[in-house]
Amino acid sequence: MELKEFLYDLPPALIAAEPEEDRSRSRLMVIDRRAGTIAHRRFAELGSLVRRGDLLVLNDTRVLPARLRGKKATGGSAEVLLVEPFPNFPTLWIALIDASKKPRVGSRLYFSEEVSAEVIGDMGKGRFGLKFRCGGDFEATIARLGEPPLPPYIERQREVRPEDWKHYQTVYSKHAGSVAAPTAGFHFTEELLEELRASGIETAFVTLHVGPGTFRPVREQTVERHRMEGEWYRIERETAEKIQRAKACGRRVIAVGTTTTRALEWSAQKKGRIEADEGIARLYIYPGFTFRVLDGLITNFHLPASTPLLLVAAFMGVELTHAAYAEAIRREYRFYSYGDAMLIL
């Protein structure tokens, strides 16, 4: 399958630079896969679009203050994106480094008077090992110095505001570890979640720590040749049992986001069904994939030639995906992280 099938032209004005003030007021495109129909609603109407007994599964990962701005010993600027800590060593991290010249192993980066990091290894693909030196509590210091890692297509990403800490998290985020947000969850408010539960719609949570590879464009010209980077996930026993009961009773399991989808489908592929599980998910979902868990998907509008877009096309069908995206552009939906949503049933 050729990657060019998943390219599209998006007017820059449709890239959402700011979130909706009221998360649930975002627009919602509703797609019936079987009928091939497309309808237009508001996210706040979700309770009227799903059924009593449906199970929504959400990713409760929390975004790290992962972007650090520093300088090299020579005085040049260096921007660091923390990707993953070394197990049991809180001051050792794998990171991406953006600098005018590739940093040398043994060189040092400076972020404040009390915080610096030594480059201890070149791990390839732009990743480096960093060993931090900090005068106080490391996590508290990084929380103070770090910024939310807004995506590069948000033009003001270098103008981080205090409210970005609130907006670039889901209201149910719990377990810190992501360098990008599970953006399909942005549309939920605590009030909407309570309203859904009160109407008999169940919720459950998985954790998948989103890495930078999730949102990188596919570079291979042939879709099948791309390889996903691994991301840590956990499915608790309570969530697994809720999913098992829903499937046994014929109730729908609706994943909130492509990251939730990959955690669930990866685990089900390994074990034959959903069970309590933990590990590294490496599942790459593209058209032709057989879904074992999902009956529905809530997701945003994704970048061209990206792995989330390919996952959506796998679930919805390539032709219907093209039609939905063309309709979204025609009706001026807002795209990407802070944009509008679609519900696929």
Legacy VTK file of the C-alpha trace (Angstrom):
# vtk DataFile Version 3.0
C-alpha trace
ASCII
DATASET POLYDATA
POINTS 345 float
0.000 0.000 0.000
1.418 3.374 -1.030
1.836 6.085 1.599
0.659 8.755 -0.864
-2.886 7.415 -0.405
-2.824 8.963 3.086
-1.677 12.451 2.167
-4.111 15.356 2.051
-3.926 19.139 1.751
-4.996 20.998 4.874
-5.469 24.778 4.917
-3.203 26.102 7.704
-6.118 28.052 9.163
-7.729 24.735 10.191
-4.837 23.748 12.495
-6.101 24.486 15.998
-3.558 26.635 17.860
-5.799 27.064 20.897
-8.136 24.657 22.684
-11.841 25.208 23.149
-12.469 27.063 26.405
-15.152 24.481 27.196
-13.629 21.140 26.202
-16.933 19.431 25.517
-18.094 22.200 23.142
-15.765 20.923 20.415
-17.436 19.638 17.267
-17.969 15.908 16.820
-18.171 14.110 13.489
-20.190 10.914 13.922
-19.478 8.102 11.470
-21.435 4.875 11.012
-19.035 2.397 9.417
-21.724 -0.015 8.294
-24.020 2.568 6.727
-21.182 4.812 5.560
-22.967 7.866 6.913
-21.466 11.057 8.376
-23.295 13.325 10.843
-22.270 16.463 12.717
-22.815 17.054 16.436
-21.106 18.501 19.537
-18.965 16.426 21.873
-21.224 17.359 24.786
-23.930 15.255 23.050
-21.870 12.053 23.373
-24.303 10.565 25.891
-27.074 10.538 23.267
-24.816 8.890 20.691
-23.636 5.880 22.686
-25.748 3.259 24.423
-26.397 2.373 28.013
-23.919 -0.405 28.831
-21.244 0.755 26.380
-17.755 0.770 27.861
-15.452 3.734 27.220
-11.757 2.919 27.727
-9.477 5.929 28.297
-5.713 6.400 28.588
-4.896 7.961 31.979
-1.257 8.780 31.237
-0.017 12.201 32.339
2.228 14.445 30.227
5.662 15.183 31.655
7.231 18.669 31.797
9.420 17.165 29.116
10.816 20.183 27.236
13.920 21.799 28.750
15.677 24.812 27.269
19.392 25.039 27.969
22.789 25.949 26.634
25.943 24.118 25.670
29.297 24.943 27.289
30.109 26.952 24.150
27.055 29.154 24.750
24.907 27.788 21.917
21.306 26.922 22.662
20.173 23.327 23.154
16.597 22.151 23.537
16.014 18.802 25.219
12.917 16.630 25.034
12.921 14.026 27.796
11.678 10.739 26.367
12.148 7.981 28.933
13.951 7.506 32.262
16.327 4.635 32.872
14.642 2.169 35.276
15.501 2.846 38.929
17.772 5.800 38.056
15.651 8.989 38.211
18.481 11.283 37.012
19.334 9.165 33.922
17.199 9.842 30.852
16.923 9.063 27.179
16.300 12.353 25.407
16.097 14.071 22.036
18.431 17.064 21.676
17.881 19.916 19.244
21.077 21.947 18.797
22.961 23.586 15.933
25.557 20.795 16.096
25.228 17.220 17.252
26.325 17.084 20.913
29.465 15.129 21.753
29.470 12.322 24.309
31.069 13.765 27.450
29.845 17.305 26.790
27.553 19.081 29.240
24.294 21.007 28.879
23.243 23.722 31.344
19.641 24.521 32.248
20.060 26.705 35.343
22.692 27.440 37.963
21.887 24.220 39.812
20.850 21.896 36.947
23.065 20.472 34.206
23.319 17.213 32.295
26.210 15.215 30.859
25.763 13.515 27.490
26.719 9.930 28.382
25.830 8.162 25.156
24.686 8.481 21.549
21.862 5.961 21.094
21.144 6.741 17.431
18.020 8.118 15.728
18.587 11.452 17.467
18.438 9.955 20.959
21.068 10.522 23.641
21.626 9.330 27.172
21.739 12.178 29.715
22.925 12.102 33.316
21.477 15.040 35.254
23.123 16.826 38.133
20.757 18.749 40.375
21.247 20.670 43.602
17.833 19.759 45.073
14.936 17.370 44.545
15.231 16.325 40.901
11.545 15.780 40.091
10.513 19.058 41.716
13.268 20.932 39.883
12.328 19.476 36.491
8.672 20.283 37.163
9.710 23.893 37.738
12.104 24.189 34.774
10.320 21.965 32.259
7.576 23.014 29.855
4.663 21.100 28.374
5.884 19.635 25.067
3.446 21.337 22.711
3.567 19.812 19.217
5.624 21.626 16.541
2.571 22.382 14.387
1.289 24.721 17.123
3.106 27.836 15.976
3.366 29.378 19.421
5.066 26.288 20.931
7.938 28.500 22.125
5.474 30.812 23.871
4.264 28.440 26.568
1.608 29.930 28.850
0.620 28.877 32.375
-2.761 27.656 31.120
-1.029 25.179 28.780
-0.335 22.996 31.810
-4.079 22.640 32.257
-5.057 22.410 28.600
-2.393 19.926 27.487
-3.602 17.253 29.930
-6.780 15.225 30.107
-8.923 15.907 33.162
-8.395 12.282 34.246
-4.596 12.130 33.742
-2.954 10.217 36.582
0.313 8.410 35.813
3.133 10.681 34.583
5.252 9.403 31.713
4.148 10.816 28.341
5.894 13.324 26.092
2.726 13.888 24.051
-0.877 13.936 25.200
-3.548 11.350 24.329
-5.491 14.117 22.641
-8.805 12.330 22.037
-9.351 12.646 25.767
-9.108 16.443 25.701
-12.840 16.724 24.951
-13.984 15.176 28.218
-14.840 17.272 31.243
-15.400 15.874 34.716
-19.053 16.874 34.389
-19.458 15.007 31.087
-17.838 11.883 32.525
-20.216 11.975 35.489
-23.171 12.492 33.154
-22.137 9.472 31.057
-21.714 7.245 34.113
-25.070 8.361 35.502
-26.724 7.311 32.242
-25.299 3.795 32.468
-22.198 4.159 30.302
-19.164 2.502 31.905
-15.612 3.809 31.964
-12.286 2.037 32.421
-8.666 3.120 32.169
-5.430 1.848 30.684
-2.057 3.566 30.837
0.155 3.956 27.778
2.987 6.468 28.006
2.982 8.250 24.661
6.392 8.642 23.038
7.485 10.915 20.182
7.268 8.078 17.654
3.468 7.955 17.871
3.046 11.247 16.037
5.960 11.160 13.629
5.087 10.958 9.939
5.753 7.660 8.210
8.848 8.091 6.019
8.657 4.857 4.048
6.885 5.131 0.704
5.311 1.739 1.305
3.060 1.714 4.369
3.918 -1.824 5.426
7.655 -1.076 5.792
7.256 1.364 8.693
8.143 0.190 12.220
6.614 1.552 15.417
8.691 2.559 18.409
7.851 0.757 21.637
5.830 2.454 24.392
5.222 1.247 27.949
1.652 0.311 28.892
-0.320 -1.274 31.709
-3.801 -2.819 31.812
-5.058 -3.336 35.352
-7.132 -6.371 36.311
-10.252 -4.261 36.925
-10.102 -2.850 33.382
-9.484 -6.288 31.859
-12.491 -7.723 33.713
-14.739 -4.847 32.610
-13.754 -5.460 28.985
-14.255 -9.220 29.311
-17.757 -8.715 30.761
-18.701 -6.210 28.063
-17.581 -8.530 25.262
-19.337 -11.532 26.835
-22.605 -9.572 27.067
-22.398 -8.132 23.561
-21.890 -4.580 24.824
-19.664 -2.242 22.837
-16.085 -1.385 23.814
-15.207 2.124 22.607
-11.576 3.218 22.797
-10.858 6.865 23.486
-7.835 7.533 21.306
-5.381 5.663 19.132
-3.008 5.144 22.081
-5.715 3.307 24.038
-6.435 1.293 20.912
-2.834 0.164 20.514
-2.538 -0.893 24.153
-5.735 -2.955 23.981
-5.153 -4.542 20.588
-1.479 -5.305 21.313
-2.385 -7.121 24.527
-5.266 -8.993 22.896
-3.054 -10.024 19.997
-0.479 -11.483 22.388
-2.891 -13.255 24.739
-5.938 -13.983 22.597
-8.135 -11.815 24.837
-7.782 -8.880 27.218
-6.145 -9.773 30.542
-4.211 -7.799 33.143
-0.987 -6.994 31.344
2.072 -4.755 31.310
4.976 -4.285 28.933
6.131 -2.501 25.784
3.571 -2.072 23.006
5.007 -2.124 19.496
1.827 -2.623 17.533
1.589 -0.891 14.169
-2.007 -0.758 12.928
-2.664 0.005 9.273
-5.389 -1.020 6.776
-5.839 -4.777 6.720
-5.466 -5.147 10.488
-8.026 -7.359 12.294
-9.382 -5.723 15.451
-10.079 -8.049 18.380
-11.365 -5.567 20.974
-12.750 -2.355 19.460
-16.379 -1.745 18.541
-15.966 2.030 18.403
-13.313 4.734 18.453
-13.184 8.358 19.571
-10.297 10.203 17.975
-9.126 13.582 16.674
-8.240 14.571 13.093
-4.647 13.497 12.476
-1.622 14.610 10.463
-1.222 13.342 6.893
0.838 10.156 6.535
0.866 9.589 10.311
0.421 6.310 12.165
-2.757 7.521 13.958
-4.321 8.314 10.576
-3.408 4.840 9.308
-4.998 3.314 12.414
-8.202 5.257 11.777
-8.226 4.087 8.157
-7.755 0.499 9.339
-10.806 0.782 11.607
-13.062 2.899 9.396
-11.953 1.845 5.922
-9.773 3.807 3.518
-12.546 5.203 1.322
-14.690 6.334 4.248
-11.635 7.923 5.871
-10.971 9.943 2.711
-14.621 11.000 2.615
-14.672 11.983 6.300
-11.506 14.070 6.064
-12.706 15.810 2.904
-15.980 16.602 4.662
-14.118 17.882 7.734
-12.045 20.249 5.600
-15.110 21.410 3.659
-16.978 22.150 6.899
-13.888 23.723 8.508
-13.428 21.374 11.419
-10.416 22.151 13.611
-7.527 19.693 13.192
-4.812 18.058 15.337
-4.189 18.122 19.103
-6.428 21.034 20.104
-8.932 20.342 17.332
-12.306 18.636 17.011
-13.167 14.948 17.309
-14.806 12.085 15.514
-16.817 9.156 16.862
-16.610 6.032 14.731
-19.173 3.303 15.438
LINES 1 346
345 0 1 2 3 4 5 6 7 8 9 10 11 12 13 14 15 16 17 18 19 20 21 22 23 24 25 26 27 28 29 30 31 32 33 34 35 36 37 38 39 40 41 42 43 44 45 46 47 48 49 50 51 52 53 54 55 56 57 58 59 60 61 62 63 64 65 66 67 68 69 70 71 72 73 74 75 76 77 78 79 80 81 82 83 84 85 86 87 88 89 90 91 92 93 94 95 96 97 98 99 100 101 102 103 104 105 106 107 108 109 110 111 112 113 114 115 116 117 118 119 120 121 122 123 124 125 126 127 128 129 130 131 132 133 134 135 136 137 138 139 140 141 142 143 144 145 146 147 148 149 150 151 152 153 154 155 156 157 158 159 160 161 162 163 164 165 166 167 168 169 170 171 172 173 174 175 176 177 178 179 180 181 182 183 184 185 186 187 188 189 190 191 192 193 194 195 196 197 198 199 200 201 202 203 204 205 206 207 208 209 210 211 212 213 214 215 216 217 218 219 220 221 222 223 224 225 226 227 228 229 230 231 232 233 234 235 236 237 238 239 240 241 242 243 244 245 246 247 248 249 250 251 252 253 254 255 256 257 258 259 260 261 262 263 264 265 266 267 268 269 270 271 272 273 274 275 276 277 278 279 280 281 282 283 284 285 286 287 288 289 290 291 292 293 294 295 296 297 298 299 300 301 302 303 304 305 306 307 308 309 310 311 312 313 314 315 316 317 318 319 320 321 322 323 324 325 326 327 328 329 330 331 332 333 334 335 336 337 338 339 340 341 342 343 344
